[in-house]
Every structure is written in C-alpha cells, then in structure tokens.
Amino acid sequence: MPSSCLQTGRALGLLAVALLLTAVPAWAIPESTVARNAPAQADFSAALGAINTYFQPTLLQDYTEVIRTIEASPEVIVFPIRVAGPIVATARRRLDNKVALETDAGSIAVIYPEIAEPYRSVFAQILDGIEDKAKGHVANFAVGPNVKVEELNDSLRRQDAKVVIALGRQGMKIASSLDHSFSVVVGGVLSTQEGEVHDFQVNSLSPDPALLFSRLKGMMPGVRRVLTVYDPRQNAWMMRLAKEAARVQGLELVAYEAQDLRNAMRAYQEILAAADSNRDALWLPQDSTTVEDSSVLPLILQESWKNNLAVFSSSFGHVRRGVLFSLYPNNVELGRHLAGSALGMLASGGNGGSMAPLREVLMAINLRTAKHLEIDVNRQQKFDMAFPEQ
C-alpha cells in the first residue's frame, strides 16, 4: 500500500477516535457537565475499535503513534480520565505485548563477567529481572577477560541477537569490541567517563541525585546546601543532573572539582572547617579519585561526627562505616529496566550514546548516626536495610 494511503488511514483513525470521544467540541461543554455525562463503556469500546479498524496495527509504531497523538493533544479529548486514560493504557499494554511477541528468544542477549560470589549472585538477580521483562528465555554468556571476541560475535549471530545487554565494566569493555551491527545497553557499572560511552546506553550504578536529595529532605527538612567533591573526568555528567535535582528540592549544590587525591583532601578540609550542620550536608558520590576509603572516608567520618554534620553517600558500603544513608540497586528491578531499554531498541531499531543514573533503588540507613543527628527514623521514609545490624 502506498505510504500516502497509510498516512491517510492513520489520520482517519485518529479523527475517528477524536469524533467518538467528542460528540461536540470541548469548549462547548460546561465543565460541570463533563462529569455528569461521562461516556459509557460502549464509547470506550468503540474508540478502541476505531484504533483497530483504521490503524490495523501490525507495526509497533502504529500503537506508538496512537499513544503520542492522544497524549500530545489533550485539548481534543473531552473525557481525559474515563476515556483517553484507558485508551493510552490499553495501547501501551498492546505495545508491550507486541514487543514481547515480536521478540524471539534470540533477539536479546546478555554478556556478563565470569566471576565468583558474591557478585555472581548479583548478576543472577539482574538476569532474572531481564528475563521476566523480556517474557522469556534470554541467551546469556558468562565471559572471562580472555574471551575471543570473534567467537562471541559468531555465537551472538547464531542466537540472532540484535541487542546485547552488557553487565559490569568487563562486559562493557567486551561490548566495545563487538560487531557494530549489535545495539548495546550497558548496566552494572559504577562509574565511567563520557568518552567511553560510544553509542551505548550506559546505566550507571550511581544513584540518581534526585532520589538522594529527596530522601535527604525527607529526613532533614532544614538542610539548604549540599556540598560535594568530584572528579570532572568521572562525574561531570552526574553533577549536571545534581544541579537540576538540587534546584527542584530547593537546595543549593556547592561542588568542588578535584582531579587528584591531594586536591580532594584540601577541598574536604575546607568543607569540614566551614560547614554549618544546621543547614549543610555532605554528599559522597561514587568517585574513585575524590572518595578514597582508606584516608578520605575516615577523616570525613571523624570530623562530621564531631561537628554533627550529616553525610550521605552513593556507595552502599559507606553506611556500615557510619555514613547516614545511601541508596543501592534493586537488582531484579534493574534487570527489568535494562530489558525495557533493550526492547525499546528492538522496537525503534535505533541506538545512541547516553548515560543514566540508577533509579531502581533500595535504601540503607545507619541508625546510630541517625540517633546522633537526632533524626527520628520512625517518622522518616521507609528503609530496606539498617546498620548496625541487630
């Protein structure tokens, strides 16, 4: 069928949906009338029928177009909650189902490091989430540092893989050597430089600053500034996110740059000497240059305890040592998210370099530190793990 005919058919379909939903223009109906005259289920069914009749959605983009058109044109929808909402939800469901149906067992493959416990269990949980979201078995390959890339390429082709989910820094390194015909989603990396992203979708294990700052404000509403030290080679992208996240939470972000340990120590000494515990909090990002566990962390914990300064971290292990709280990965949900990204690539046929923080999180808190800072944890947000362990 000529493309012009398809476009005309789709346009008629959208028009039919609009007509079914709006017997008269929205501006002609008083607001008080809308609730009393909410359309019956028959109208909803008819609208869905129009989608099926006019769009005949055999292609994924047909459903995507329905969703985008309805969501982008609320002014033509008289009954957004009772009709437009269910239509969008149904279209999204059908889109997800269609992706699952059109994704055979070999379309997505996972490569992950061949590694001992406890990390092996972490990757197993992520794999569980990937397979759950992908609605079936996903080919997976445990790879060592000496893997033969050409043999791996051949194995992926035999599985008819189109998108590769690469876990861990080792998985990311191997993925960078794969045939460029594979789209790549990366997950399970602590930090990476923007120059390493290539055309990958990289999902960092560093928690989203928006989530960290939200939890901080929930626990300590009086905080006004967040202080941090970072290496721009590793975390310039994260600080861009943090600046906007701080603004949304009504916080001021004061970020010190340091590209070596000496300058990082100098910055921390300046922060600890001048910080106001009533309005400031110190954030430790995942940064191998500025957050060093053998010298930097002991100094911060000692001085912050003495000065009643709240310290929160992007690293789970710091909570056990005395940091107030951290966010850490929900591994199964992370797997589902990675699979969702891969399915999106299959649907769109595209790829593109991007970096994203961790949003599938759990919360750990240090109860001893919270008590020292006079935070009533019973009134605070839910946490998933507490230290010291009872």
C-alpha atoms as a printed R data frame, in Angstrom:
    type eleno elety resid chain resno       x       y      z
1   ATOM     1    CA   MET     A     1   0.000   0.000  0.000
2   ATOM     2    CA   PRO     A     2   1.436   3.471 -0.848
3   ATOM     3    CA   SER     A     3   2.723   5.439  2.137
4   ATOM     4    CA   SER     A     4   0.280   8.261  1.396
5   ATOM     5    CA   CYS     A     5  -2.618   5.829  1.816
6   ATOM     6    CA   LEU     A     6  -1.208   4.585  5.102
7   ATOM     7    CA   GLN     A     7  -0.831   8.129  6.369
8   ATOM     8    CA   THR     A     8  -4.374   8.931  5.296
9   ATOM     9    CA   GLY     A     9  -5.679   5.822  7.040
10  ATOM    10    CA   ARG     A    10  -3.889   6.722 10.241
11  ATOM    11    CA   ALA     A    11  -5.177  10.270 10.096
12  ATOM    12    CA   LEU     A    12  -8.728   8.977  9.629
13  ATOM    13    CA   GLY     A    13  -8.207   6.654 12.559
14  ATOM    14    CA   LEU     A    14  -7.180   9.490 14.835
15  ATOM    15    CA   LEU     A    15 -10.076  11.547 13.583
16  ATOM    16    CA   ALA     A    16 -12.450   8.670 14.304
17  ATOM    17    CA   VAL     A    17 -11.123   8.376 17.838
18  ATOM    18    CA   ALA     A    18 -11.495  12.118 18.338
19  ATOM    19    CA   LEU     A    19 -15.062  12.051 16.996
20  ATOM    20    CA   LEU     A    20 -16.005   9.134 19.201
21  ATOM    21    CA   LEU     A    21 -14.641  10.914 22.208
22  ATOM    22    CA   THR     A    22 -16.004  14.335 21.400
23  ATOM    23    CA   ALA     A    23 -19.564  14.418 20.085
24  ATOM    24    CA   VAL     A    24 -19.358  18.193 20.465
25  ATOM    25    CA   PRO     A    25 -16.301  20.409 20.871
26  ATOM    26    CA   ALA     A    26 -14.772  20.504 24.316
27  ATOM    27    CA   TRP     A    27 -15.181  24.242 24.536
28  ATOM    28    CA   ALA     A    28 -18.937  23.917 24.026
29  ATOM    29    CA   ILE     A    29 -19.457  21.721 27.109
30  ATOM    30    CA   PRO     A    30 -19.563  23.400 30.506
31  ATOM    31    CA   GLU     A    31 -17.061  21.883 32.922
32  ATOM    32    CA   SER     A    32 -19.834  20.820 35.308
33  ATOM    33    CA   THR     A    33 -21.480  18.844 32.512
34  ATOM    34    CA   VAL     A    34 -18.458  16.673 31.786
35  ATOM    35    CA   ALA     A    35 -18.618  14.644 34.998
36  ATOM    36    CA   ARG     A    36 -22.371  14.070 34.730
37  ATOM    37    CA   ASN     A    37 -22.143  12.940 31.122
38  ATOM    38    CA   ALA     A    38 -19.074  10.720 31.347
39  ATOM    39    CA   PRO     A    39 -19.155   8.315 28.379
40  ATOM    40    CA   ALA     A    40 -20.309   4.772 28.844
41  ATOM    41    CA   GLN     A    41 -18.148   1.701 28.371
42  ATOM    42    CA   ALA     A    42 -19.584   1.397 24.869
43  ATOM    43    CA   ASP     A    43 -17.881   4.644 23.876
44  ATOM    44    CA   PHE     A    44 -14.574   3.326 25.165
45  ATOM    45    CA   SER     A    45 -15.022   0.058 23.257
46  ATOM    46    CA   ALA     A    46 -15.966   1.932 20.112
47  ATOM    47    CA   ALA     A    47 -12.896   4.114 20.408
48  ATOM    48    CA   LEU     A    48 -10.673   1.057 20.730
49  ATOM    49    CA   GLY     A    49 -12.483  -0.407 17.740
50  ATOM    50    CA   ALA     A    50 -11.595   2.697 15.770
51  ATOM    51    CA   ILE     A    51  -7.952   2.212 16.628
52  ATOM    52    CA   ASN     A    52  -8.055  -1.383 15.404
53  ATOM    53    CA   THR     A    53 -10.171  -0.648 12.315
54  ATOM    54    CA   TYR     A    54  -8.372   2.384 10.971
55  ATOM    55    CA   PHE     A    55  -4.851   1.686 12.156
56  ATOM    56    CA   GLN     A    56  -4.877  -2.084 11.713
57  ATOM    57    CA   PRO     A    57  -1.831  -2.027 13.974
58  ATOM    58    CA   THR     A    58   0.527  -4.639 12.641
59  ATOM    59    CA   LEU     A    59   3.505  -2.385 13.244
60  ATOM    60    CA   LEU     A    60   4.794  -1.271 16.621
61  ATOM    61    CA   GLN     A    61   4.940   2.355 15.565
62  ATOM    62    CA   ASP     A    62   1.169   2.335 14.940
63  ATOM    63    CA   TYR     A    63   0.456   1.908 18.653
64  ATOM    64    CA   THR     A    64   3.218   4.335 19.499
65  ATOM    65    CA   GLU     A    65   1.584   6.926 17.228
66  ATOM    66    CA   VAL     A    66  -1.792   6.449 18.926
67  ATOM    67    CA   ILE     A    67  -0.243   6.965 22.344
68  ATOM    68    CA   ARG     A    68   1.749  10.028 21.311
69  ATOM    69    CA   THR     A    69  -1.159  11.635 19.474
70  ATOM    70    CA   ILE     A    70  -3.624  11.237 22.327
71  ATOM    71    CA   GLU     A    71  -1.124  12.381 24.948
72  ATOM    72    CA   ALA     A    72   0.039  15.327 22.859
73  ATOM    73    CA   SER     A    73  -3.489  16.550 22.052
74  ATOM    74    CA   PRO     A    74  -5.432  16.670 25.322
75  ATOM    75    CA   GLU     A    75  -7.414  19.639 24.057
76  ATOM    76    CA   VAL     A    76  -9.433  17.386 21.740
77  ATOM    77    CA   ILE     A    77 -10.276  14.918 24.482
78  ATOM    78    CA   VAL     A    78 -13.412  15.814 26.429
79  ATOM    79    CA   PHE     A    79 -13.120  12.972 28.915
80  ATOM    80    CA   PRO     A    80  -9.395  12.548 29.619
81  ATOM    81    CA   ILE     A    81  -9.712  10.338 32.689
82  ATOM    82    CA   ARG     A    82 -12.534   7.975 31.752
83  ATOM    83    CA   VAL     A    83 -11.643   7.508 28.080
84  ATOM    84    CA   ALA     A    84  -8.293   8.886 26.977
85  ATOM    85    CA   GLY     A    85  -6.528   7.397 30.000
86  ATOM    86    CA   PRO     A    86  -7.810   3.844 29.416
87  ATOM    87    CA   ILE     A    87  -7.075   4.093 25.683
88  ATOM    88    CA   VAL     A    88  -3.490   5.101 26.356
89  ATOM    89    CA   ALA     A    89  -3.129   2.346 28.958
90  ATOM    90    CA   THR     A    90  -4.567  -0.244 26.587
91  ATOM    91    CA   ALA     A    91  -2.393   0.914 23.715
92  ATOM    92    CA   ARG     A    92   0.665   0.741 25.954
93  ATOM    93    CA   ARG     A    93  -0.295  -2.793 27.041
94  ATOM    94    CA   ARG     A    94  -0.697  -3.876 23.456
95  ATOM    95    CA   LEU     A    95   2.614  -2.256 22.564
96  ATOM    96    CA   ASP     A    96   4.364  -4.186 25.365
97  ATOM    97    CA   ASN     A    97   2.677  -7.420 24.301
98  ATOM    98    CA   LYS     A    98   3.573  -6.858 20.670
99  ATOM    99    CA   VAL     A    99   7.208  -6.214 21.562
100 ATOM   100    CA   ALA     A   100   7.218  -9.466 23.525
101 ATOM   101    CA   LEU     A   101   5.603 -11.391 20.665
102 ATOM   102    CA   GLU     A   102   7.915  -9.986 18.041
103 ATOM   103    CA   THR     A   103  10.956 -10.581 20.229
104 ATOM   104    CA   ASP     A   104  12.015 -14.166 19.788
105 ATOM   105    CA   ALA     A   105  14.272 -15.836 22.341
106 ATOM   106    CA   GLY     A   106  17.386 -14.817 20.448
107 ATOM   107    CA   SER     A   107  16.729 -11.117 19.846
108 ATOM   108    CA   ILE     A   108  18.246 -10.081 23.187
109 ATOM   109    CA   ALA     A   109  21.478 -11.497 24.587
110 ATOM   110    CA   VAL     A   110  23.320 -10.762 27.816
111 ATOM   111    CA   ILE     A   111  27.051 -10.840 28.430
112 ATOM   112    CA   TYR     A   112  28.306 -10.668 31.990
113 ATOM   113    CA   PRO     A   113  31.611 -11.298 33.790
114 ATOM   114    CA   GLU     A   114  32.555 -14.830 34.757
115 ATOM   115    CA   ILE     A   115  33.067 -14.027 38.397
116 ATOM   116    CA   ALA     A   116  32.889 -15.617 41.848
117 ATOM   117    CA   GLU     A   117  30.415 -14.964 44.646
118 ATOM   118    CA   PRO     A   118  29.008 -12.713 45.987
119 ATOM   119    CA   TYR     A   119  28.981 -10.837 42.679
120 ATOM   120    CA   ARG     A   120  27.778 -13.865 40.711
121 ATOM   121    CA   SER     A   121  24.504 -13.780 42.676
122 ATOM   122    CA   VAL     A   122  24.099 -10.090 41.890
123 ATOM   123    CA   PHE     A   123  24.337 -10.742 38.164
124 ATOM   124    CA   ALA     A   124  21.965 -13.709 38.540
125 ATOM   125    CA   GLN     A   125  19.343 -11.414 40.082
126 ATOM   126    CA   ILE     A   126  19.765  -8.893 37.278
127 ATOM   127    CA   LEU     A   127  19.357 -11.725 34.755
128 ATOM   128    CA   ASP     A   128  16.132 -12.792 36.493
129 ATOM   129    CA   GLY     A   129  14.758  -9.288 36.024
130 ATOM   130    CA   ILE     A   130  15.828  -9.187 32.381
131 ATOM   131    CA   GLU     A   131  14.142 -12.498 31.586
132 ATOM   132    CA   ASP     A   132  10.981 -11.510 33.467
133 ATOM   133    CA   LYS     A   133  10.601  -8.277 31.487
134 ATOM   134    CA   ALA     A   134  11.541  -9.885 28.174
135 ATOM   135    CA   LYS     A   135   8.811 -12.514 28.714
136 ATOM   136    CA   GLY     A   136  11.001 -15.495 28.128
137 ATOM   137    CA   HIS     A   137  14.457 -17.007 27.967
138 ATOM   138    CA   VAL     A   138  17.282 -14.669 27.013
139 ATOM   139    CA   ALA     A   139  20.585 -16.022 25.702
140 ATOM   140    CA   ASN     A   140  23.344 -15.205 28.176
141 ATOM   141    CA   PHE     A   141  27.100 -15.592 28.035
142 ATOM   142    CA   ALA     A   142  29.485 -15.559 31.004
143 ATOM   143    CA   VAL     A   143  32.717 -14.101 29.624
144 ATOM   144    CA   GLY     A   144  36.220 -14.015 31.021
145 ATOM   145    CA   PRO     A   145  38.925 -11.408 30.353
146 ATOM   146    CA   ASN     A   146  40.456 -13.573 27.622
147 ATOM   147    CA   VAL     A   147  37.270 -14.134 25.648
148 ATOM   148    CA   LYS     A   148  37.722 -14.440 21.884
149 ATOM   149    CA   VAL     A   149  35.583 -11.650 20.504
150 ATOM   150    CA   GLU     A   150  35.153 -13.175 17.047
151 ATOM   151    CA   GLU     A   151  33.837 -16.385 18.562
152 ATOM   152    CA   LEU     A   152  31.477 -14.366 20.741
153 ATOM   153    CA   ASN     A   153  30.291 -12.445 17.668
154 ATOM   154    CA   ASP     A   154  29.553 -15.750 15.943
155 ATOM   155    CA   SER     A   155  27.676 -17.077 18.971
156 ATOM   156    CA   LEU     A   156  25.551 -13.931 19.147
157 ATOM   157    CA   ARG     A   157  24.722 -14.180 15.442
158 ATOM   158    CA   ARG     A   158  23.691 -17.821 15.861
159 ATOM   159    CA   GLN     A   159  21.289 -16.656 18.555
160 ATOM   160    CA   ASP     A   160  20.012 -13.996 16.130
161 ATOM   161    CA   ALA     A   161  20.875 -11.368 18.726
162 ATOM   162    CA   LYS     A   162  20.068  -7.787 17.798
163 ATOM   163    CA   VAL     A   163  20.573  -6.072 21.156
164 ATOM   164    CA   VAL     A   164  23.272  -7.006 23.666
165 ATOM   165    CA   ILE     A   165  22.919  -6.153 27.352
166 ATOM   166    CA   ALA     A   166  26.462  -5.902 28.721
167 ATOM   167    CA   LEU     A   167  26.837  -6.107 32.506
168 ATOM   168    CA   GLY     A   168  29.751  -4.762 34.502
169 ATOM   169    CA   ARG     A   169  32.837  -2.900 33.358
170 ATOM   170    CA   GLN     A   170  34.246  -6.086 31.859
171 ATOM   171    CA   GLY     A   171  31.045  -6.633 29.900
172 ATOM   172    CA   MET     A   172  31.166  -3.041 28.687
173 ATOM   173    CA   LYS     A   173  34.786  -3.418 27.598
174 ATOM   174    CA   ILE     A   174  33.994  -6.568 25.617
175 ATOM   175    CA   ALA     A   175  30.889  -4.979 24.089
176 ATOM   176    CA   SER     A   176  33.038  -2.152 22.707
177 ATOM   177    CA   SER     A   177  34.852  -4.764 20.593
178 ATOM   178    CA   LEU     A   178  31.731  -6.468 19.253
179 ATOM   179    CA   ASP     A   179  30.426  -6.135 15.731
180 ATOM   180    CA   HIS     A   180  28.784  -2.719 15.298
181 ATOM   181    CA   SER     A   181  25.612  -4.360 13.998
182 ATOM   182    CA   PHE     A   182  24.629  -5.087 17.614
183 ATOM   183    CA   SER     A   183  22.961  -2.370 19.648
184 ATOM   184    CA   VAL     A   184  24.295  -2.261 23.203
185 ATOM   185    CA   VAL     A   185  22.741  -1.495 26.579
186 ATOM   186    CA   VAL     A   186  25.241  -1.350 29.458
187 ATOM   187    CA   GLY     A   187  24.334  -1.894 33.089
188 ATOM   188    CA   GLY     A   188  26.057  -2.578 36.375
189 ATOM   189    CA   VAL     A   189  28.977  -0.148 36.031
190 ATOM   190    CA   LEU     A   190  29.945   2.034 38.971
191 ATOM   191    CA   SER     A   191  31.335   4.943 37.009
192 ATOM   192    CA   THR     A   192  32.540   5.711 33.532
193 ATOM   193    CA   GLN     A   193  33.916   8.621 31.606
194 ATOM   194    CA   GLU     A   194  31.707  10.162 28.956
195 ATOM   195    CA   GLY     A   195  34.310   9.361 26.298
196 ATOM   196    CA   GLU     A   196  33.800   5.642 26.970
197 ATOM   197    CA   VAL     A   197  30.092   5.689 26.167
198 ATOM   198    CA   HIS     A   198  30.438   5.282 22.365
199 ATOM   199    CA   ASP     A   199  26.948   4.502 21.008
200 ATOM   200    CA   PHE     A   200  25.933   2.623 24.151
201 ATOM   201    CA   GLN     A   201  23.071   3.268 26.523
202 ATOM   202    CA   VAL     A   202  25.020   3.206 29.791
203 ATOM   203    CA   ASN     A   203  23.100   2.698 33.032
204 ATOM   204    CA   SER     A   204  25.315   3.610 35.955
205 ATOM   205    CA   LEU     A   205  25.070   2.134 39.444
206 ATOM   206    CA   SER     A   206  25.403   5.662 40.833
207 ATOM   207    CA   PRO     A   207  22.021   6.615 42.331
208 ATOM   208    CA   ASP     A   208  20.067   9.441 40.758
209 ATOM   209    CA   PRO     A   209  20.827  12.660 42.693
210 ATOM   210    CA   ALA     A   210  17.124  13.500 42.530
211 ATOM   211    CA   LEU     A   211  16.357  10.408 44.633
212 ATOM   212    CA   LEU     A   212  19.226  11.063 47.050
213 ATOM   213    CA   PHE     A   213  18.237  14.688 47.601
214 ATOM   214    CA   SER     A   214  14.585  13.777 48.030
215 ATOM   215    CA   ARG     A   215  15.441  11.267 50.759
216 ATOM   216    CA   LEU     A   216  17.738  13.819 52.407
217 ATOM   217    CA   LYS     A   217  14.989  16.446 52.533
218 ATOM   218    CA   GLY     A   218  12.558  13.882 53.914
219 ATOM   219    CA   MET     A   219  14.910  13.119 56.777
220 ATOM   220    CA   MET     A   220  16.302  16.621 57.324
221 ATOM   221    CA   PRO     A   221  13.906  19.313 56.044
222 ATOM   222    CA   GLY     A   222  16.153  22.082 57.362
223 ATOM   223    CA   VAL     A   223  19.045  21.299 55.002
224 ATOM   224    CA   ARG     A   224  19.647  24.091 52.498
225 ATOM   225    CA   ARG     A   225  23.016  23.219 50.908
226 ATOM   226    CA   VAL     A   226  24.613  20.047 49.590
227 ATOM   227    CA   LEU     A   227  28.417  20.053 49.488
228 ATOM   228    CA   THR     A   228  30.390  17.598 47.378
229 ATOM   229    CA   VAL     A   229  33.826  16.944 45.853
230 ATOM   230    CA   TYR     A   230  34.134  15.260 42.462
231 ATOM   231    CA   ASP     A   231  36.488  14.491 39.603
232 ATOM   232    CA   PRO     A   232  35.004  16.070 36.443
233 ATOM   233    CA   ARG     A   233  36.542  13.325 34.300
234 ATOM   234    CA   GLN     A   234  34.257  10.835 36.017
235 ATOM   235    CA   ASN     A   235  31.263  12.795 37.206
236 ATOM   236    CA   ALA     A   236  30.730  15.948 35.173
237 ATOM   237    CA   TRP     A   237  27.547  14.392 33.760
238 ATOM   238    CA   MET     A   238  26.338  13.467 37.243
239 ATOM   239    CA   MET     A   239  26.898  16.990 38.542
240 ATOM   240    CA   ARG     A   240  24.750  18.381 35.731
241 ATOM   241    CA   LEU     A   241  21.943  16.145 36.937
242 ATOM   242    CA   ALA     A   242  22.668  17.036 40.563
243 ATOM   243    CA   LYS     A   243  22.474  20.767 39.918
244 ATOM   244    CA   GLU     A   244  18.974  20.467 38.484
245 ATOM   245    CA   ALA     A   245  17.904  17.985 41.176
246 ATOM   246    CA   ALA     A   246  19.072  20.361 43.889
247 ATOM   247    CA   ARG     A   247  17.110  23.224 42.348
248 ATOM   248    CA   VAL     A   248  13.929  21.153 42.326
249 ATOM   249    CA   GLN     A   249  14.377  20.326 46.022
250 ATOM   250    CA   GLY     A   250  15.112  23.945 46.950
251 ATOM   251    CA   LEU     A   251  18.754  23.147 47.643
252 ATOM   252    CA   GLU     A   252  21.997  24.829 46.670
253 ATOM   253    CA   LEU     A   253  24.649  22.497 45.273
254 ATOM   254    CA   VAL     A   254  28.225  23.532 46.068
255 ATOM   255    CA   ALA     A   255  30.549  21.248 44.085
256 ATOM   256    CA   TYR     A   256  34.340  21.296 44.368
257 ATOM   257    CA   GLU     A   257  36.403  19.908 41.482
258 ATOM   258    CA   ALA     A   258  39.474  17.777 42.230
259 ATOM   259    CA   GLN     A   259  41.449  15.607 39.817
260 ATOM   260    CA   ASP     A   260  43.783  14.068 42.381
261 ATOM   261    CA   LEU     A   261  43.659  12.925 45.988
262 ATOM   262    CA   ARG     A   262  45.715  15.838 47.297
263 ATOM   263    CA   ASN     A   263  43.279  18.441 45.985
264 ATOM   264    CA   ALA     A   264  40.330  16.341 47.148
265 ATOM   265    CA   MET     A   265  41.708  16.283 50.718
266 ATOM   266    CA   ARG     A   266  42.207  20.029 50.613
267 ATOM   267    CA   ALA     A   267  38.606  20.542 49.496
268 ATOM   268    CA   TYR     A   268  37.246  18.289 52.256
269 ATOM   269    CA   GLN     A   269  39.267  20.103 54.892
270 ATOM   270    CA   GLU     A   270  37.817  23.401 53.683
271 ATOM   271    CA   ILE     A   271  34.287  21.993 53.711
272 ATOM   272    CA   LEU     A   272  34.576  20.428 57.163
273 ATOM   273    CA   ALA     A   273  36.023  23.603 58.650
274 ATOM   274    CA   ALA     A   274  33.277  25.882 57.340
275 ATOM   275    CA   ALA     A   275  30.144  23.706 57.122
276 ATOM   276    CA   ASP     A   276  27.067  24.662 59.139
277 ATOM   277    CA   SER     A   277  25.497  21.465 60.486
278 ATOM   278    CA   ASN     A   278  22.088  23.169 60.738
279 ATOM   279    CA   ARG     A   279  21.834  23.826 57.020
280 ATOM   280    CA   ASP     A   280  24.549  21.819 55.236
281 ATOM   281    CA   ALA     A   281  25.006  18.167 54.294
282 ATOM   282    CA   LEU     A   282  27.945  16.442 52.595
283 ATOM   283    CA   TRP     A   283  27.378  14.094 49.655
284 ATOM   284    CA   LEU     A   284  29.962  11.449 48.732
285 ATOM   285    CA   PRO     A   285  29.476  10.486 45.065
286 ATOM   286    CA   GLN     A   286  30.835   7.292 43.522
287 ATOM   287    CA   ASP     A   287  34.193   8.722 42.526
288 ATOM   288    CA   SER     A   288  37.464   6.786 42.668
289 ATOM   289    CA   THR     A   289  39.536   9.997 42.766
290 ATOM   290    CA   THR     A   290  37.806  12.014 45.480
291 ATOM   291    CA   VAL     A   291  36.181   9.366 47.686
292 ATOM   292    CA   GLU     A   292  39.051   7.195 48.861
293 ATOM   293    CA   ASP     A   293  38.164   4.740 51.618
294 ATOM   294    CA   SER     A   294  41.481   4.443 53.481
295 ATOM   295    CA   SER     A   295  42.262   8.133 54.056
296 ATOM   296    CA   VAL     A   296  39.374  10.365 52.888
297 ATOM   297    CA   LEU     A   297  36.492   8.461 54.461
298 ATOM   298    CA   PRO     A   298  38.000   8.144 57.998
299 ATOM   299    CA   LEU     A   299  38.684  11.897 58.029
300 ATOM   300    CA   ILE     A   300  35.139  12.715 56.919
301 ATOM   301    CA   LEU     A   301  33.508  10.333 59.407
302 ATOM   302    CA   GLN     A   302  35.578  11.614 62.329
303 ATOM   303    CA   GLU     A   303  35.075  15.318 61.646
304 ATOM   304    CA   SER     A   304  31.418  15.055 60.632
305 ATOM   305    CA   TRP     A   305  30.593  13.134 63.826
306 ATOM   306    CA   LYS     A   306  32.349  15.739 65.921
307 ATOM   307    CA   ASN     A   307  30.539  18.599 64.184
308 ATOM   308    CA   ASN     A   308  27.129  16.872 63.811
309 ATOM   309    CA   LEU     A   309  27.311  17.214 60.031
310 ATOM   310    CA   ALA     A   310  25.090  14.881 58.016
311 ATOM   311    CA   VAL     A   311  26.992  12.830 55.420
312 ATOM   312    CA   PHE     A   312  25.199  10.694 52.828
313 ATOM   313    CA   SER     A   313  26.734   8.590 50.106
314 ATOM   314    CA   SER     A   314  26.174   6.991 46.722
315 ATOM   315    CA   SER     A   315  28.085   3.912 47.962
316 ATOM   316    CA   PHE     A   316  26.269   1.269 49.997
317 ATOM   317    CA   GLY     A   317  29.389   0.174 51.912
318 ATOM   318    CA   HIS     A   318  29.802   3.606 53.494
319 ATOM   319    CA   VAL     A   319  26.619   3.214 55.552
320 ATOM   320    CA   ARG     A   320  28.084   0.321 57.506
321 ATOM   321    CA   ARG     A   321  31.068   2.536 58.353
322 ATOM   322    CA   GLY     A   322  28.961   5.433 59.659
323 ATOM   323    CA   VAL     A   323  27.501   7.495 56.799
324 ATOM   324    CA   LEU     A   324  23.854   8.428 57.451
325 ATOM   325    CA   PHE     A   325  22.265   6.743 54.423
326 ATOM   326    CA   SER     A   326  22.784   5.513 50.897
327 ATOM   327    CA   LEU     A   327  20.733   4.185 48.005
328 ATOM   328    CA   TYR     A   328  21.750   0.905 46.397
329 ATOM   329    CA   PRO     A   329  20.497  -1.212 43.480
330 ATOM   330    CA   ASN     A   330  17.346  -3.281 43.474
331 ATOM   331    CA   ASN     A   331  18.950  -5.861 41.213
332 ATOM   332    CA   VAL     A   332  15.802  -7.507 39.857
333 ATOM   333    CA   GLU     A   333  14.184  -4.146 39.065
334 ATOM   334    CA   LEU     A   334  17.422  -3.007 37.466
335 ATOM   335    CA   GLY     A   335  17.279  -6.082 35.231
336 ATOM   336    CA   ARG     A   336  13.714  -5.234 34.227
337 ATOM   337    CA   HIS     A   337  14.802  -1.693 33.392
338 ATOM   338    CA   LEU     A   338  17.699  -2.909 31.242
339 ATOM   339    CA   ALA     A   339  15.390  -5.300 29.395
340 ATOM   340    CA   GLY     A   340  12.930  -2.459 28.848
341 ATOM   341    CA   SER     A   341  15.689  -0.393 27.258
342 ATOM   342    CA   ALA     A   342  16.652  -3.327 25.039
343 ATOM   343    CA   LEU     A   343  13.031  -3.884 23.983
344 ATOM   344    CA   GLY     A   344  12.791  -0.196 23.160
345 ATOM   345    CA   MET     A   345  15.819  -0.537 20.904
346 ATOM   346    CA   LEU     A   346  14.237  -3.514 19.166
347 ATOM   347    CA   ALA     A   347  11.050  -1.542 18.613
348 ATOM   348    CA   SER     A   348  12.759   1.575 17.283
349 ATOM   349    CA   GLY     A   349  15.691  -0.112 15.546
350 ATOM   350    CA   GLY     A   350  17.908   2.640 16.888
351 ATOM   351    CA   ASN     A   351  20.871   3.176 19.124
352 ATOM   352    CA   GLY     A   352  22.536   6.216 20.588
353 ATOM   353    CA   GLY     A   353  25.073   7.118 23.239
354 ATOM   354    CA   SER     A   354  23.611   8.164 26.583
355 ATOM   355    CA   MET     A   355  24.251   7.865 30.302
356 ATOM   356    CA   ALA     A   356  21.645   7.411 33.007
357 ATOM   357    CA   PRO     A   357  21.847   7.181 36.812
358 ATOM   358    CA   LEU     A   358  20.375   4.382 38.907
359 ATOM   359    CA   ARG     A   359  16.670   4.811 39.665
360 ATOM   360    CA   GLU     A   360  15.803   1.243 40.735
361 ATOM   361    CA   VAL     A   361  16.925   1.646 44.321
362 ATOM   362    CA   LEU     A   362  16.646   0.449 47.895
363 ATOM   363    CA   MET     A   363  17.666   2.467 50.960
364 ATOM   364    CA   ALA     A   364  20.190   1.687 53.703
365 ATOM   365    CA   ILE     A   365  20.466   3.749 56.888
366 ATOM   366    CA   ASN     A   366  22.843   3.895 59.858
367 ATOM   367    CA   LEU     A   367  20.641   4.034 62.952
368 ATOM   368    CA   ARG     A   368  23.489   5.021 65.257
369 ATOM   369    CA   THR     A   369  24.342   8.029 63.087
370 ATOM   370    CA   ALA     A   370  20.673   8.974 62.755
371 ATOM   371    CA   LYS     A   371  20.303   8.943 66.544
372 ATOM   372    CA   HIS     A   372  23.448  11.053 66.916
373 ATOM   373    CA   LEU     A   373  21.963  13.624 64.499
374 ATOM   374    CA   GLU     A   374  18.646  13.478 66.413
375 ATOM   375    CA   ILE     A   375  16.718  12.141 63.428
376 ATOM   376    CA   ASP     A   376  13.578  10.203 64.363
377 ATOM   377    CA   VAL     A   377  13.822   7.326 61.905
378 ATOM   378    CA   ASN     A   378  10.361   6.053 62.888
379 ATOM   379    CA   ARG     A   379   8.858   9.127 61.259
380 ATOM   380    CA   GLN     A   380  11.070   9.014 58.182
381 ATOM   381    CA   GLN     A   381  10.814   7.315 54.832
382 ATOM   382    CA   LYS     A   382  10.926   3.544 54.563
383 ATOM   383    CA   PHE     A   383  14.387   1.981 54.575
384 ATOM   384    CA   ASP     A   384  15.328  -1.517 53.446
385 ATOM   385    CA   MET     A   385  18.472  -2.209 55.433
386 ATOM   386    CA   ALA     A   386  19.765  -0.813 58.705
387 ATOM   387    CA   PHE     A   387  23.163  -0.704 60.397
388 ATOM   388    CA   PRO     A   388  24.396  -1.586 62.923
389 ATOM   389    CA   GLU     A   389  22.729  -4.942 62.290
390 ATOM   390    CA   GLN     A   390  20.564  -6.089 65.167
